[in-house]
Amino acid sequence: MPESDHLWEPGETVVERFLRPDGSIGQHHPLRVVSDDGRVLFGWLPMGTPIVGSRLADGRTMREARLEERFRVPRVPVADTWHGTSTLRMIPEGQWSSVWWFFAPDGAFLEWYVNLEIPLGRTASGPDRIDGVLDVVVTPGAGWRWDDEDEAEEALAVGRLTAEQLDRVRAEGERIGALADAGAFPFDGTHTDFRPDPAWSAPQLPVALR
């Protein structure tokens, strides 16, 4: 796994950018750095953190649109808030996935969400990725499953992903599934008791991105 020239200290804020294949920015997620060794970044995104999200240009969310519209209607950036869960993210350099530990509002660990992604390296402000659409969910005691398979096929149909990219994303999902089946790291209970530094406030987006 390659080591990056960009290193961040615990407590710093970085911005994870999700780019679209044309290079435009899809979303910005600010993360509080938990640890970083140049190879693997751990970042914290608590519930209620302001983010830059995206909607369809007509104002609908992705889930409000029919499947066949989700990758055909243009999208626009919108001010939004990370809601539902707090997440600890493990983002390895050069790897086609990041692992998100989901925590309930009371701090209880819920499950792992594995965002399958195309890695684009780091900038001085944070890691850049392209969302691979297809994802994996790992639930304690219940194994793993694919998520958003229908969206992945639609993304392929409209050229949002190439066949080669989707094959690589699926292979990464299978690798992750094998780790989950074996109860191996990161699905061995590591970090399921994670608590952020109580002195940390929610990470903030740079003023230019708000």
C-alpha positions as CSV (number, residue, x, y, z in Angstrom):
1,M,0.0,0.0,0.0
2,P,1.6,3.3,-1.0
3,E,2.5,6.0,1.5
4,S,1.3,9.5,0.9
5,D,3.4,12.7,1.1
6,H,0.5,14.3,2.9
7,L,0.3,13.5,6.6
8,W,-2.2,14.8,9.2
9,E,-2.0,15.0,13.0
10,P,-4.7,13.8,15.4
11,G,-7.3,16.5,16.0
12,E,-6.8,18.2,12.6
13,T,-9.7,18.5,10.2
14,V,-9.4,17.1,6.7
15,V,-12.1,17.1,4.0
16,E,-12.9,13.9,2.2
17,R,-13.9,14.8,-1.3
18,F,-16.1,12.5,-3.5
19,L,-15.4,13.4,-7.1
20,R,-17.5,12.4,-10.1
21,P,-15.8,10.7,-13.1
22,D,-15.7,14.1,-15.0
23,G,-13.7,15.6,-12.1
24,S,-16.4,17.7,-10.6
25,I,-17.0,17.5,-6.9
26,G,-20.0,15.5,-5.7
27,Q,-19.7,15.8,-1.9
28,H,-17.4,17.2,0.8
29,H,-17.3,15.4,4.2
30,P,-15.1,17.1,6.9
31,L,-13.4,14.5,9.2
32,R,-11.6,15.0,12.5
33,V,-8.3,13.1,12.2
34,V,-8.1,10.2,14.7
35,S,-4.8,8.9,13.4
36,D,-2.8,8.9,10.1
37,D,0.4,7.2,9.2
38,G,0.4,8.1,5.5
39,R,-1.0,4.7,4.5
40,V,-4.2,4.6,6.5
41,L,-6.3,7.5,7.7
42,F,-8.8,7.2,10.5
43,G,-11.3,10.0,10.6
44,W,-14.4,10.9,12.7
45,L,-17.6,12.3,11.3
46,P,-20.2,12.9,14.1
47,M,-23.9,13.2,13.5
48,G,-24.9,16.8,12.9
49,T,-21.8,17.8,11.1
50,P,-22.3,20.3,8.2
51,I,-21.3,18.7,4.9
52,V,-21.7,19.6,1.2
53,G,-24.1,17.0,-0.2
54,S,-25.8,16.7,-3.6
55,R,-29.3,16.6,-5.0
56,L,-30.8,16.3,-8.4
57,A,-31.0,19.6,-10.1
58,D,-34.8,19.6,-9.8
59,G,-34.4,19.5,-6.0
60,R,-35.1,15.9,-5.3
61,T,-32.8,13.6,-3.4
62,M,-31.5,10.5,-5.0
63,R,-34.0,8.3,-3.1
64,E,-36.9,10.4,-4.2
65,A,-36.1,9.8,-7.8
66,R,-36.9,6.7,-9.8
67,L,-33.9,4.4,-10.3
68,E,-33.7,5.2,-14.0
69,E,-33.4,8.9,-13.3
70,R,-30.8,8.9,-10.6
71,F,-27.8,8.9,-12.9
72,R,-29.4,10.8,-15.8
73,V,-30.7,14.0,-14.1
74,P,-27.9,16.5,-13.4
75,R,-26.8,16.9,-9.8
76,V,-26.0,20.1,-7.9
77,P,-24.1,20.6,-4.6
78,V,-26.2,21.6,-1.5
79,A,-25.5,22.5,2.1
80,D,-26.5,19.5,4.1
81,T,-25.9,17.8,7.5
82,W,-24.6,14.3,8.2
83,H,-27.5,12.6,10.0
84,G,-28.6,9.3,11.3
85,T,-25.3,8.0,12.7
86,S,-21.8,9.1,13.6
87,T,-19.1,7.3,11.7
88,L,-15.5,6.4,12.2
89,R,-13.9,5.9,8.8
90,M,-10.8,3.9,7.8
91,I,-9.5,5.2,4.5
92,P,-6.5,3.2,3.2
93,E,-4.4,4.7,0.4
94,G,-4.8,3.0,-2.9
95,Q,-7.5,0.7,-1.7
96,W,-10.9,0.4,-3.5
97,S,-12.9,0.7,-0.3
98,S,-13.2,2.5,3.0
99,V,-14.7,1.0,6.1
100,W,-17.2,3.0,8.2
101,W,-18.1,2.1,11.7
102,F,-21.7,3.3,12.4
103,F,-22.6,4.5,15.9
104,A,-26.0,5.3,17.2
105,P,-26.7,8.7,18.9
106,D,-26.0,7.1,22.3
107,G,-22.6,5.8,21.2
108,A,-23.6,2.2,20.7
109,F,-22.0,0.4,17.7
110,L,-24.5,-0.6,15.0
111,E,-22.7,-2.1,12.0
112,W,-20.0,-1.6,9.4
113,Y,-20.7,0.0,6.1
114,V,-18.1,-0.6,3.5
115,N,-18.1,2.2,0.8
116,L,-16.6,0.7,-2.3
117,E,-14.6,3.5,-4.0
118,I,-12.1,4.4,-6.7
119,P,-9.0,5.9,-4.9
120,L,-7.6,9.1,-6.3
121,G,-4.9,9.8,-3.7
122,R,-4.6,12.8,-1.3
123,T,-4.4,16.5,-1.6
124,A,-3.1,18.8,1.1
125,S,-6.7,19.2,2.3
126,G,-7.8,15.5,2.4
127,P,-8.4,12.2,0.5
128,D,-10.1,12.2,-2.8
129,R,-12.3,9.3,-4.0
130,I,-14.9,8.4,-6.6
131,D,-17.9,6.6,-5.1
132,G,-18.2,3.1,-6.6
133,V,-22.0,3.0,-6.1
134,L,-22.0,-0.6,-5.0
135,D,-21.5,-1.1,-1.3
136,V,-21.2,-3.8,1.4
137,V,-23.0,-3.9,4.8
138,V,-21.6,-6.1,7.6
139,T,-23.9,-6.6,10.6
140,P,-22.6,-8.2,13.8
141,G,-23.9,-11.8,14.0
142,A,-25.7,-11.6,10.7
143,G,-22.9,-11.7,8.1
144,W,-22.5,-9.4,5.1
145,R,-24.6,-8.3,2.1
146,W,-24.4,-6.2,-1.0
147,D,-26.1,-2.8,-1.0
148,D,-27.2,-0.7,-3.9
149,E,-26.8,-3.5,-6.5
150,D,-29.6,-2.0,-8.6
151,E,-27.9,1.4,-8.6
152,A,-24.6,-0.1,-9.6
153,E,-26.2,-1.7,-12.7
154,E,-27.9,1.5,-13.6
155,A,-24.6,3.4,-13.2
156,L,-23.0,1.0,-15.6
157,A,-25.8,1.3,-18.1
158,V,-25.5,5.1,-18.3
159,G,-21.7,5.1,-18.3
160,R,-21.3,6.5,-14.7
161,L,-19.0,3.4,-14.1
162,T,-17.1,1.4,-16.7
163,A,-17.4,-2.4,-16.8
164,E,-13.8,-2.6,-15.7
165,Q,-14.4,-0.3,-12.7
166,L,-17.5,-2.3,-11.6
167,D,-15.6,-5.6,-11.9
168,R,-12.8,-4.1,-9.7
169,V,-15.4,-2.8,-7.2
170,R,-17.1,-6.2,-7.1
171,A,-13.8,-8.0,-6.5
172,E,-13.1,-5.6,-3.7
173,G,-16.5,-6.3,-2.2
174,E,-15.8,-10.1,-2.4
175,R,-12.5,-9.5,-0.6
176,I,-14.2,-7.5,2.1
177,G,-16.9,-10.2,2.4
178,A,-14.3,-12.9,3.0
179,L,-12.8,-10.9,5.8
180,A,-16.2,-10.5,7.3
181,D,-16.9,-14.2,7.0
182,A,-13.6,-14.9,8.8
183,G,-14.2,-12.4,11.5
184,A,-10.9,-10.8,10.6
185,F,-9.9,-7.2,11.0
186,P,-11.6,-4.8,10.6
187,F,-14.6,-6.9,11.5
188,D,-13.1,-8.5,14.6
189,G,-14.6,-5.9,17.1
190,T,-11.7,-3.5,16.8
191,H,-12.9,0.1,17.3
192,T,-16.5,-0.9,18.1
193,D,-16.0,0.8,21.5
194,F,-14.5,3.9,19.9
195,R,-15.2,7.2,21.6
196,P,-13.9,10.5,20.2
197,D,-11.8,12.9,22.3
198,P,-14.4,14.7,24.5
199,A,-12.6,18.0,23.8
200,W,-13.3,17.7,20.0
201,S,-16.0,19.9,18.5
202,A,-17.7,18.7,15.3
203,P,-15.3,19.2,12.3
204,Q,-16.1,22.2,10.2
205,L,-15.9,22.8,6.4
206,P,-13.6,25.5,5.2
207,V,-15.5,28.8,4.8
208,A,-15.1,28.6,1.0
209,L,-17.0,25.4,0.9
210,R,-19.9,26.3,3.1
